[in-house]
Amino acid sequence: MQNFNLRQAIIMRVQDKSSEELTDIIDSSINSDEKTLPGLGVLFEMIWQNSEKREQNRMVQCLHNHLHPQS
């Protein structure tokens, strides 16, 4: 019997999904039970690692703007 870590299990769960299915998984996980947070973290890790520096900067700026809204 193989041992899988959480990251591998999440990747295996989504690896054969279509773009629409991935969108549904993400949409249904957001503002959901906290048990979905690790899965979103793994998906974000994959996005981050496969993004160019410009895209990473845009994501960080978006997060920063959300955390520090201008009044």
Gaussian input, Z-matrix of N, CA and C with variables (Angstrom, degrees):
# hf/3-21g

backbone

0 1
 N
 C     1     B1
 C     2     B2     1     A1
 N     3     B3     2     A2     1     D1
 C     4     B4     3     A3     2     D2
 C     5     B5     4     A4     3     D3
 N     6     B6     5     A5     4     D4
 C     7     B7     6     A6     5     D5
 C     8     B8     7     A7     6     D6
 N     9     B9     8     A8     7     D7
 C    10    B10     9     A9     8     D8
 C    11    B11    10    A10     9     D9
 N    12    B12    11    A11    10    D10
 C    13    B13    12    A12    11    D11
 C    14    B14    13    A13    12    D12
 N    15    B15    14    A14    13    D13
 C    16    B16    15    A15    14    D14
 C    17    B17    16    A16    15    D15
 N    18    B18    17    A17    16    D16
 C    19    B19    18    A18    17    D17
 C    20    B20    19    A19    18    D18
 N    21    B21    20    A20    19    D19
 C    22    B22    21    A21    20    D20
 C    23    B23    22    A22    21    D21
 N    24    B24    23    A23    22    D22
 C    25    B25    24    A24    23    D23
 C    26    B26    25    A25    24    D24
 N    27    B27    26    A26    25    D25
 C    28    B28    27    A27    26    D26
 C    29    B29    28    A28    27    D27
 N    30    B30    29    A29    28    D28
 C    31    B31    30    A30    29    D29
 C    32    B32    31    A31    30    D30
 N    33    B33    32    A32    31    D31
 C    34    B34    33    A33    32    D32
 C    35    B35    34    A34    33    D33
 N    36    B36    35    A35    34    D34
 C    37    B37    36    A36    35    D35
 C    38    B38    37    A37    36    D36
 N    39    B39    38    A38    37    D37
 C    40    B40    39    A39    38    D38
 C    41    B41    40    A40    39    D39
 N    42    B42    41    A41    40    D40
 C    43    B43    42    A42    41    D41
 C    44    B44    43    A43    42    D42
 N    45    B45    44    A44    43    D43
 C    46    B46    45    A45    44    D44
 C    47    B47    46    A46    45    D45
 N    48    B48    47    A47    46    D46
 C    49    B49    48    A48    47    D47
 C    50    B50    49    A49    48    D48
 N    51    B51    50    A50    49    D49
 C    52    B52    51    A51    50    D50
 C    53    B53    52    A52    51    D51
 N    54    B54    53    A53    52    D52
 C    55    B55    54    A54    53    D53
 C    56    B56    55    A55    54    D54
 N    57    B57    56    A56    55    D55
 C    58    B58    57    A57    56    D56
 C    59    B59    58    A58    57    D57
 N    60    B60    59    A59    58    D58
 C    61    B61    60    A60    59    D59
 C    62    B62    61    A61    60    D60
 N    63    B63    62    A62    61    D61
 C    64    B64    63    A63    62    D62
 C    65    B65    64    A64    63    D63
 N    66    B66    65    A65    64    D64
 C    67    B67    66    A66    65    D65
 C    68    B68    67    A67    66    D66
 N    69    B69    68    A68    67    D67
 C    70    B70    69    A69    68    D68
 C    71    B71    70    A70    69    D69
 N    72    B72    71    A71    70    D70
 C    73    B73    72    A72    71    D71
 C    74    B74    73    A73    72    D72
 N    75    B75    74    A74    73    D73
 C    76    B76    75    A75    74    D74
 C    77    B77    76    A76    75    D75
 N    78    B78    77    A77    76    D76
 C    79    B79    78    A78    77    D77
 C    80    B80    79    A79    78    D78
 N    81    B81    80    A80    79    D79
 C    82    B82    81    A81    80    D80
 C    83    B83    82    A82    81    D81
 N    84    B84    83    A83    82    D82
 C    85    B85    84    A84    83    D83
 C    86    B86    85    A85    84    D84
 N    87    B87    86    A86    85    D85
 C    88    B88    87    A87    86    D86
 C    89    B89    88    A88    87    D87
 N    90    B90    89    A89    88    D88
 C    91    B91    90    A90    89    D89
 C    92    B92    91    A91    90    D90
 N    93    B93    92    A92    91    D91
 C    94    B94    93    A93    92    D92
 C    95    B95    94    A94    93    D93
 N    96    B96    95    A95    94    D94
 C    97    B97    96    A96    95    D95
 C    98    B98    97    A97    96    D96
 N    99    B99    98    A98    97    D97
 C   100   B100    99    A99    98    D98
 C   101   B101   100   A100    99    D99
 N   102   B102   101   A101   100   D100
 C   103   B103   102   A102   101   D101
 C   104   B104   103   A103   102   D102
 N   105   B105   104   A104   103   D103
 C   106   B106   105   A105   104   D104
 C   107   B107   106   A106   105   D105
 N   108   B108   107   A107   106   D106
 C   109   B109   108   A108   107   D107
 C   110   B110   109   A109   108   D108
 N   111   B111   110   A110   109   D109
 C   112   B112   111   A111   110   D110
 C   113   B113   112   A112   111   D111
 N   114   B114   113   A113   112   D112
 C   115   B115   114   A114   113   D113
 C   116   B116   115   A115   114   D114
 N   117   B117   116   A116   115   D115
 C   118   B118   117   A117   116   D116
 C   119   B119   118   A118   117   D117
 N   120   B120   119   A119   118   D118
 C   121   B121   120   A120   119   D119
 C   122   B122   121   A121   120   D120
 N   123   B123   122   A122   121   D121
 C   124   B124   123   A123   122   D122
 C   125   B125   124   A124   123   D123
 N   126   B126   125   A125   124   D124
 C   127   B127   126   A126   125   D125
 C   128   B128   127   A127   126   D126
 N   129   B129   128   A128   127   D127
 C   130   B130   129   A129   128   D128
 C   131   B131   130   A130   129   D129
 N   132   B132   131   A131   130   D130
 C   133   B133   132   A132   131   D131
 C   134   B134   133   A133   132   D132
 N   135   B135   134   A134   133   D133
 C   136   B136   135   A135   134   D134
 C   137   B137   136   A136   135   D135
 N   138   B138   137   A137   136   D136
 C   139   B139   138   A138   137   D137
 C   140   B140   139   A139   138   D138
 N   141   B141   140   A140   139   D139
 C   142   B142   141   A141   140   D140
 C   143   B143   142   A142   141   D141
 N   144   B144   143   A143   142   D142
 C   145   B145   144   A144   143   D143
 C   146   B146   145   A145   144   D144
 N   147   B147   146   A146   145   D145
 C   148   B148   147   A147   146   D146
 C   149   B149   148   A148   147   D147
 N   150   B150   149   A149   148   D148
 C   151   B151   150   A150   149   D149
 C   152   B152   151   A151   150   D150
 N   153   B153   152   A152   151   D151
 C   154   B154   153   A153   152   D152
 C   155   B155   154   A154   153   D153
 N   156   B156   155   A155   154   D154
 C   157   B157   156   A156   155   D155
 C   158   B158   157   A157   156   D156
 N   159   B159   158   A158   157   D157
 C   160   B160   159   A159   158   D158
 C   161   B161   160   A160   159   D159
 N   162   B162   161   A161   160   D160
 C   163   B163   162   A162   161   D161
 C   164   B164   163   A163   162   D162
 N   165   B165   164   A164   163   D163
 C   166   B166   165   A165   164   D164
 C   167   B167   166   A166   165   D165
 N   168   B168   167   A167   166   D166
 C   169   B169   168   A168   167   D167
 C   170   B170   169   A169   168   D168
 N   171   B171   170   A170   169   D169
 C   172   B172   171   A171   170   D170
 C   173   B173   172   A172   171   D171
 N   174   B174   173   A173   172   D172
 C   175   B175   174   A174   173   D173
 C   176   B176   175   A175   174   D174
 N   177   B177   176   A176   175   D175
 C   178   B178   177   A177   176   D176
 C   179   B179   178   A178   177   D177
 N   180   B180   179   A179   178   D178
 C   181   B181   180   A180   179   D179
 C   182   B182   181   A181   180   D180
 N   183   B183   182   A182   181   D181
 C   184   B184   183   A183   182   D182
 C   185   B185   184   A184   183   D183
 N   186   B186   185   A185   184   D184
 C   187   B187   186   A186   185   D185
 C   188   B188   187   A187   186   D186
 N   189   B189   188   A188   187   D187
 C   190   B190   189   A189   188   D188
 C   191   B191   190   A190   189   D189
 N   192   B192   191   A191   190   D190
 C   193   B193   192   A192   191   D191
 C   194   B194   193   A193   192   D192
 N   195   B195   194   A194   193   D193
 C   196   B196   195   A195   194   D194
 C   197   B197   196   A196   195   D195
 N   198   B198   197   A197   196   D196
 C   199   B199   198   A198   197   D197
 C   200   B200   199   A199   198   D198
 N   201   B201   200   A200   199   D199
 C   202   B202   201   A201   200   D200
 C   203   B203   202   A202   201   D201
 N   204   B204   203   A203   202   D202
 C   205   B205   204   A204   203   D203
 C   206   B206   205   A205   204   D204
 N   207   B207   206   A206   205   D205
 C   208   B208   207   A207   206   D206
 C   209   B209   208   A208   207   D207
 N   210   B210   209   A209   208   D208
 C   211   B211   210   A210   209   D209
 C   212   B212   211   A211   210   D210

   B1=1.4404
   B2=1.5291
   B3=1.3340
   B4=1.4523
   B5=1.5180
   B6=1.3188
   B7=1.4515
   B8=1.5202
   B9=1.3350
   B10=1.4488
   B11=1.5188
   B12=1.3126
   B13=1.4564
   B14=1.5206
   B15=1.3031
   B16=1.4583
   B17=1.5244
   B18=1.3166
   B19=1.4619
   B20=1.5311
   B21=1.3078
   B22=1.4679
   B23=1.5268
   B24=1.3172
   B25=1.4677
   B26=1.5279
   B27=1.3192
   B28=1.4631
   B29=1.5230
   B30=1.3141
   B31=1.4694
   B32=1.5252
   B33=1.3153
   B34=1.4637
   B35=1.5251
   B36=1.3281
   B37=1.4677
   B38=1.5256
   B39=1.3199
   B40=1.4638
   B41=1.5217
   B42=1.3045
   B43=1.4625
   B44=1.5252
   B45=1.2919
   B46=1.4634
   B47=1.5227
   B48=1.3321
   B49=1.4583
   B50=1.5273
   B51=1.3204
   B52=1.4668
   B53=1.5274
   B54=1.3114
   B55=1.4691
   B56=1.5187
   B57=1.3236
   B58=1.4596
   B59=1.5283
   B60=1.3197
   B61=1.4605
   B62=1.5293
   B63=1.3295
   B64=1.4629
   B65=1.5231
   B66=1.3264
   B67=1.4675
   B68=1.5203
   B69=1.3210
   B70=1.4636
   B71=1.5272
   B72=1.3263
   B73=1.4684
   B74=1.5209
   B75=1.3176
   B76=1.4678
   B77=1.5177
   B78=1.3305
   B79=1.4697
   B80=1.5227
   B81=1.3196
   B82=1.4668
   B83=1.5280
   B84=1.3165
   B85=1.4643
   B86=1.5204
   B87=1.3242
   B88=1.4605
   B89=1.5180
   B90=1.3247
   B91=1.4689
   B92=1.5167
   B93=1.3098
   B94=1.4552
   B95=1.5227
   B96=1.2964
   B97=1.4517
   B98=1.5338
   B99=1.3134
   B100=1.4646
   B101=1.5232
   B102=1.3133
   B103=1.4673
   B104=1.5229
   B105=1.3450
   B106=1.4661
   B107=1.5273
   B108=1.3348
   B109=1.4634
   B110=1.5274
   B111=1.3301
   B112=1.4694
   B113=1.5305
   B114=1.3167
   B115=1.4603
   B116=1.5125
   B117=1.3322
   B118=1.4603
   B119=1.5252
   B120=1.3199
   B121=1.4683
   B122=1.5230
   B123=1.3087
   B124=1.4716
   B125=1.5270
   B126=1.3285
   B127=1.4657
   B128=1.5257
   B129=1.3388
   B130=1.4623
   B131=1.5230
   B132=1.3096
   B133=1.4617
   B134=1.5323
   B135=1.3229
   B136=1.4662
   B137=1.5258
   B138=1.3292
   B139=1.4714
   B140=1.5170
   B141=1.3230
   B142=1.4616
   B143=1.5308
   B144=1.3143
   B145=1.4598
   B146=1.5293
   B147=1.3128
   B148=1.4614
   B149=1.5223
   B150=1.3268
   B151=1.4558
   B152=1.5219
   B153=1.3019
   B154=1.4613
   B155=1.5223
   B156=1.3173
   B157=1.4638
   B158=1.5321
   B159=1.3108
   B160=1.4675
   B161=1.5323
   B162=1.3349
   B163=1.4588
   B164=1.5288
   B165=1.3311
   B166=1.4655
   B167=1.5257
   B168=1.3295
   B169=1.4613
   B170=1.5283
   B171=1.3206
   B172=1.4712
   B173=1.5279
   B174=1.3400
   B175=1.4648
   B176=1.5227
   B177=1.3348
   B178=1.4622
   B179=1.5244
   B180=1.3237
   B181=1.4606
   B182=1.5297
   B183=1.3237
   B184=1.4627
   B185=1.5203
   B186=1.3100
   B187=1.4631
   B188=1.5283
   B189=1.3182
   B190=1.4566
   B191=1.5290
   B192=1.3277
   B193=1.4612
   B194=1.5272
   B195=1.3112
   B196=1.4694
   B197=1.5297
   B198=1.3228
   B199=1.4602
   B200=1.5263
   B201=1.3318
   B202=1.4664
   B203=1.5194
   B204=1.3379
   B205=1.4637
   B206=1.5262
   B207=1.3026
   B208=1.4719
   B209=1.5130
   B210=1.2910
   B211=1.4719
   B212=1.5120
   A1=109.18
   A2=117.19
   A3=120.97
   A4=110.75
   A5=115.20
   A6=120.92
   A7=108.06
   A8=116.66
   A9=122.11
   A10=108.53
   A11=115.36
   A12=116.68
   A13=108.70
   A14=116.28
   A15=121.65
   A16=111.48
   A17=117.27
   A18=121.83
   A19=110.52
   A20=116.90
   A21=120.73
   A22=110.92
   A23=116.99
   A24=120.54
   A25=110.91
   A26=116.73
   A27=120.35
   A28=110.37
   A29=116.67
   A30=120.47
   A31=110.43
   A32=116.89
   A33=119.81
   A34=111.17
   A35=116.73
   A36=120.97
   A37=111.91
   A38=117.24
   A39=119.91
   A40=114.64
   A41=118.93
   A42=120.54
   A43=114.75
   A44=119.74
   A45=121.57
   A46=113.33
   A47=117.00
   A48=121.02
   A49=111.04
   A50=115.17
   A51=120.89
   A52=108.72
   A53=116.43
   A54=120.85
   A55=110.86
   A56=116.42
   A57=120.29
   A58=111.09
   A59=116.40
   A60=120.24
   A61=110.96
   A62=116.82
   A63=119.99
   A64=110.53
   A65=116.14
   A66=120.30
   A67=110.36
   A68=117.06
   A69=121.27
   A70=111.43
   A71=116.60
   A72=120.64
   A73=110.19
   A74=116.54
   A75=120.39
   A76=110.21
   A77=116.68
   A78=120.36
   A79=112.15
   A80=117.14
   A81=119.56
   A82=111.98
   A83=117.53
   A84=120.98
   A85=112.68
   A86=116.93
   A87=121.01
   A88=108.98
   A89=115.46
   A90=123.28
   A91=111.86
   A92=116.05
   A93=121.71
   A94=108.50
   A95=115.11
   A96=122.43
   A97=110.12
   A98=116.46
   A99=120.54
   A100=113.34
   A101=117.73
   A102=119.00
   A103=111.82
   A104=117.98
   A105=120.21
   A106=112.61
   A107=117.81
   A108=120.75
   A109=114.08
   A110=119.80
   A111=117.89
   A112=112.46
   A113=116.79
   A114=119.95
   A115=111.76
   A116=116.21
   A117=119.52
   A118=110.57
   A119=116.26
   A120=119.84
   A121=111.99
   A122=116.61
   A123=120.53
   A124=110.03
   A125=116.69
   A126=119.90
   A127=110.61
   A128=116.94
   A129=119.79
   A130=110.48
   A131=117.07
   A132=120.88
   A133=110.28
   A134=116.44
   A135=120.56
   A136=110.71
   A137=116.31
   A138=120.61
   A139=109.93
   A140=116.96
   A141=122.32
   A142=110.99
   A143=116.81
   A144=121.46
   A145=112.33
   A146=116.88
   A147=120.53
   A148=112.63
   A149=115.80
   A150=121.07
   A151=110.14
   A152=114.85
   A153=119.83
   A154=108.83
   A155=116.07
   A156=121.98
   A157=111.10
   A158=117.25
   A159=121.69
   A160=110.67
   A161=116.40
   A162=120.85
   A163=111.34
   A164=116.06
   A165=119.86
   A166=110.30
   A167=116.62
   A168=120.48
   A169=110.83
   A170=116.65
   A171=121.02
   A172=110.51
   A173=117.44
   A174=120.76
   A175=111.20
   A176=116.53
   A177=120.72
   A178=109.99
   A179=116.96
   A180=120.11
   A181=111.08
   A182=116.47
   A183=120.92
   A184=110.39
   A185=117.06
   A186=121.69
   A187=110.21
   A188=116.94
   A189=121.64
   A190=110.30
   A191=117.06
   A192=121.10
   A193=111.06
   A194=116.43
   A195=120.21
   A196=110.67
   A197=116.37
   A198=120.90
   A199=112.90
   A200=115.72
   A201=120.99
   A202=109.81
   A203=117.17
   A204=118.84
   A205=111.65
   A206=114.47
   A207=119.69
   A208=108.69
   A209=116.94
   A210=120.96
   A211=110.77
   D1=130.52
   D2=-179.07
   D3=-83.77
   D4=146.06
   D5=173.83
   D6=-97.15
   D7=127.69
   D8=177.28
   D9=-115.29
   D10=138.40
   D11=172.96
   D12=-86.67
   D13=172.54
   D14=-176.17
   D15=-59.19
   D16=-43.46
   D17=179.92
   D18=-58.14
   D19=-47.95
   D20=-179.67
   D21=-63.51
   D22=-40.44
   D23=-179.48
   D24=-63.78
   D25=-41.18
   D26=179.22
   D27=-66.26
   D28=-44.61
   D29=179.30
   D30=-61.03
   D31=-43.40
   D32=179.63
   D33=-63.36
   D34=-33.83
   D35=-178.76
   D36=-67.38
   D37=-31.04
   D38=-174.01
   D39=-109.86
   D40=-7.95
   D41=-170.34
   D42=-62.64
   D43=-28.50
   D44=-178.68
   D45=-102.03
   D46=13.81
   D47=-177.71
   D48=-83.15
   D49=149.91
   D50=175.00
   D51=-76.79
   D52=169.70
   D53=177.04
   D54=-58.76
   D55=-40.91
   D56=179.78
   D57=-65.02
   D58=-41.06
   D59=178.92
   D60=-66.11
   D61=-39.74
   D62=177.38
   D63=-62.92
   D64=-41.54
   D65=177.11
   D66=-59.93
   D67=-44.55
   D68=179.19
   D69=-62.16
   D70=-41.35
   D71=179.09
   D72=-62.31
   D73=-45.84
   D74=-179.82
   D75=-65.12
   D76=-49.17
   D77=-179.28
   D78=-58.41
   D79=-41.34
   D80=-178.13
   D81=-75.61
   D82=-19.72
   D83=179.55
   D84=-84.29
   D85=-26.62
   D86=-177.94
   D87=-73.74
   D88=135.80
   D89=-177.22
   D90=59.54
   D91=27.57
   D92=179.45
   D93=-105.72
   D94=-167.70
   D95=177.29
   D96=-55.68
   D97=145.75
   D98=-178.45
   D99=-62.18
   D100=-17.14
   D101=-179.56
   D102=-67.13
   D103=-15.37
   D104=177.90
   D105=-83.89
   D106=-12.77
   D107=-176.78
   D108=-59.41
   D109=-42.50
   D110=177.55
   D111=-59.76
   D112=-38.21
   D113=178.86
   D114=-64.09
   D115=-43.56
   D116=176.93
   D117=-63.65
   D118=-35.75
   D119=177.81
   D120=-63.29
   D121=-41.40
   D122=178.41
   D123=-65.65
   D124=-42.65
   D125=178.80
   D126=-63.99
   D127=-41.28
   D128=178.03
   D129=-64.36
   D130=-39.74
   D131=178.20
   D132=-58.15
   D133=-42.81
   D134=179.12
   D135=-64.36
   D136=-42.86
   D137=178.24
   D138=-62.47
   D139=-47.55
   D140=-177.43
   D141=-60.05
   D142=-47.38
   D143=-177.02
   D144=-66.55
   D145=-22.88
   D146=-178.15
   D147=-108.47
   D148=18.74
   D149=178.39
   D150=-108.01
   D151=147.14
   D152=174.95
   D153=-74.08
   D154=161.10
   D155=-177.61
   D156=-54.35
   D157=-40.30
   D158=179.77
   D159=-59.57
   D160=-43.24
   D161=178.97
   D162=-68.05
   D163=-39.45
   D164=177.20
   D165=-61.59
   D166=-43.56
   D167=178.51
   D168=-61.24
   D169=-39.89
   D170=178.61
   D171=-63.56
   D172=-42.72
   D173=178.77
   D174=-63.72
   D175=-42.39
   D176=179.31
   D177=-65.04
   D178=-42.17
   D179=179.02
   D180=-63.70
   D181=-40.32
   D182=177.11
   D183=-61.50
   D184=-45.42
   D185=178.48
   D186=-63.04
   D187=-46.21
   D188=179.49
   D189=-58.96
   D190=-45.18
   D191=-179.73
   D192=-63.16
   D193=-35.34
   D194=178.41
   D195=-69.34
   D196=-39.33
   D197=-178.38
   D198=-76.95
   D199=-24.75
   D200=-176.92
   D201=-130.05
   D202=66.38
   D203=-178.91
   D204=-63.74
   D205=142.88
   D206=178.24
   D207=-81.48
   D208=129.15
   D209=-179.08
   D210=-91.07

